[in-house]
Amino acid sequence: MSVRAAETLRLDGHEVHITHPEKVLFPEDRITKGDLIRYYQRVSPWMLPHLEGRPLSLHRFPDGIDKAGFFQKAAGAYYPGWIKKVTVQKAGGTVNHVVCDDVATLVYLANQACITPHIWLSRVDKLHFPDQLIFDFDPSAEDFAAVVDGALSLKSILDDLELPAFIKATGSRGLHVAVPLNREQDFDAVRAFARRVAGSIVAKDPSRYTTEQHKSKRSGRVFIDINRNAYAQTAVAAYAVRPRNGAPIAIPLAWSELQNKGLRPDAITIRNVFDRLDKGDDPWKAFWRHAASLDKASRKLEKPHA
């Protein structure tokens, strides 16, 4: 796709008017809004399954990543009528979130300089029942080796609990471990389960890992964040671009890739991601086919020897 100034693209039967594709969004790398639009259109077959049917929070940078960006939850009144929205409850009222089910919407959002779409962990038909559980390994210092070790330790626990586990580099500093769920448990139950599992990792190695909320109390340890597992909380979508130099991608990984000593969470970028995707390398292709229940795992976790 070649995006020219003031071009109108016809996608999914809708017209998407592209404005100022020459605007530079990543100054250090000279990556433009047109580049961002081209990326999201091309990556849509891999990305849309992880966006479809769920509310989004949009991290927008209209003036580029070297200027202050902002999070937009409510869909703009000027958005075209064909863009799907869902009204969700919030404290004191409601919010109309965008729902991205097609490439036309994804390209429209990119044209709004939405660099990073963040997803709810539930879908609009069962908003209080998540379809995935996320453990976020966030280093307090530049200790990515500890992040990798923590993710592998978690994988061992989840294997013992007979739960599927998928790994994603965040495109920032850490890793996400995700468990696809069959939407039987509500957010409170899922978060309580995640807290117990994270606590077991901390108990084994309290010098390297913590679930401490306050940064000042983490003492350089890796923070295992389970707080995304709550109603209206969000996580970076798989294949989303991050607002950092180089335009890194939140990229699904194979577990075997964690054995690579040179692995970095921001190594895959808008410029090299298709080197792997075009080879059919999509470790999350079967993500939704492995949706699991936490019932059996919860009972096993409650046993004294667990």
KALIN-V225574 format. One record per residue. N is the residue number from 1. RES is the residue in three letters. SS is DSSP state (@ for helix, = for strand, . for the rest). Layout:
BEGIN
N,RES,SS
N,RES,SS
END
This chain:
BEGIN
1,MET,.
2,SER,.
3,VAL,.
4,ARG,.
5,ALA,.
6,ALA,.
7,GLU,.
8,THR,=
9,LEU,=
10,ARG,=
11,LEU,=
12,ASP,.
13,GLY,.
14,HIS,=
15,GLU,=
16,VAL,=
17,HIS,=
18,ILE,.
19,THR,.
20,HIS,.
21,PRO,.
22,GLU,.
23,LYS,.
24,VAL,=
25,LEU,=
26,PHE,=
27,PRO,.
28,GLU,.
29,ASP,.
30,ARG,.
31,ILE,=
32,THR,=
33,LYS,@
34,GLY,@
35,ASP,@
36,LEU,@
37,ILE,@
38,ARG,@
39,TYR,@
40,TYR,@
41,GLN,@
42,ARG,@
43,VAL,@
44,SER,@
45,PRO,@
46,TRP,@
47,MET,@
48,LEU,@
49,PRO,@
50,HIS,@
51,LEU,.
52,GLU,.
53,GLY,.
54,ARG,.
55,PRO,=
56,LEU,=
57,SER,=
58,LEU,=
59,HIS,=
60,ARG,=
61,PHE,.
62,PRO,.
63,ASP,.
64,GLY,.
65,ILE,.
66,ASP,.
67,LYS,.
68,ALA,.
69,GLY,.
70,PHE,=
71,PHE,=
72,GLN,=
73,LYS,.
74,ALA,.
75,ALA,.
76,GLY,.
77,ALA,.
78,TYR,.
79,TYR,.
80,PRO,.
81,GLY,.
82,TRP,.
83,ILE,.
84,LYS,=
85,LYS,=
86,VAL,=
87,THR,=
88,VAL,=
89,GLN,=
90,LYS,=
91,ALA,.
92,GLY,.
93,GLY,=
94,THR,=
95,VAL,=
96,ASN,=
97,HIS,=
98,VAL,=
99,VAL,=
100,CYS,.
101,ASP,.
102,ASP,.
103,VAL,@
104,ALA,@
105,THR,@
106,LEU,@
107,VAL,@
108,TYR,@
109,LEU,@
110,ALA,@
111,ASN,@
112,GLN,.
113,ALA,.
114,CYS,=
115,ILE,=
116,THR,=
117,PRO,=
118,HIS,=
119,ILE,=
120,TRP,=
121,LEU,.
122,SER,.
123,ARG,.
124,VAL,@
125,ASP,@
126,LYS,@
127,LEU,.
128,HIS,.
129,PHE,.
130,PRO,.
131,ASP,.
132,GLN,=
133,LEU,=
134,ILE,=
135,PHE,=
136,ASP,=
137,PHE,=
138,ASP,=
139,PRO,=
140,SER,.
141,ALA,.
142,GLU,.
143,ASP,.
144,PHE,@
145,ALA,@
146,ALA,@
147,VAL,@
148,VAL,@
149,ASP,@
150,GLY,@
151,ALA,@
152,LEU,@
153,SER,@
154,LEU,@
155,LYS,@
156,SER,@
157,ILE,@
158,LEU,@
159,ASP,@
160,ASP,@
161,LEU,.
162,GLU,.
163,LEU,.
164,PRO,.
165,ALA,.
166,PHE,=
167,ILE,=
168,LYS,=
169,ALA,=
170,THR,.
171,GLY,.
172,SER,.
173,ARG,.
174,GLY,.
175,LEU,=
176,HIS,=
177,VAL,=
178,ALA,=
179,VAL,=
180,PRO,=
181,LEU,=
182,ASN,.
183,ARG,.
184,GLU,.
185,GLN,.
186,ASP,.
187,PHE,@
188,ASP,@
189,ALA,@
190,VAL,@
191,ARG,@
192,ALA,@
193,PHE,@
194,ALA,@
195,ARG,@
196,ARG,@
197,VAL,@
198,ALA,@
199,GLY,@
200,SER,@
201,ILE,@
202,VAL,@
203,ALA,@
204,LYS,@
205,ASP,.
206,PRO,.
207,SER,.
208,ARG,.
209,TYR,=
210,THR,=
211,THR,.
212,GLU,.
213,GLN,.
214,HIS,.
215,LYS,@
216,SER,@
217,LYS,@
218,ARG,.
219,SER,.
220,GLY,.
221,ARG,.
222,VAL,=
223,PHE,=
224,ILE,=
225,ASP,=
226,ILE,.
227,ASN,.
228,ARG,.
229,ASN,.
230,ALA,.
231,TYR,.
232,ALA,.
233,GLN,.
234,THR,=
235,ALA,=
236,VAL,=
237,ALA,.
238,ALA,.
239,TYR,.
240,ALA,.
241,VAL,=
242,ARG,.
243,PRO,.
244,ARG,.
245,ASN,.
246,GLY,.
247,ALA,.
248,PRO,=
249,ILE,=
250,ALA,.
251,ILE,=
252,PRO,=
253,LEU,=
254,ALA,.
255,TRP,@
256,SER,@
257,GLU,@
258,LEU,@
259,GLN,@
260,ASN,.
261,LYS,.
262,GLY,.
263,LEU,.
264,ARG,.
265,PRO,.
266,ASP,.
267,ALA,.
268,ILE,.
269,THR,=
270,ILE,.
271,ARG,.
272,ASN,.
273,VAL,@
274,PHE,@
275,ASP,@
276,ARG,@
277,LEU,@
278,ASP,.
279,LYS,.
280,GLY,.
281,ASP,.
282,ASP,.
283,PRO,.
284,TRP,.
285,LYS,.
286,ALA,.
287,PHE,@
288,TRP,@
289,ARG,@
290,HIS,@
291,ALA,.
292,ALA,=
293,SER,.
294,LEU,.
295,ASP,@
296,LYS,@
297,ALA,@
298,SER,@
299,ARG,@
300,LYS,@
301,LEU,@
302,GLU,@
303,LYS,.
304,PRO,.
305,HIS,.
306,ALA,.
END
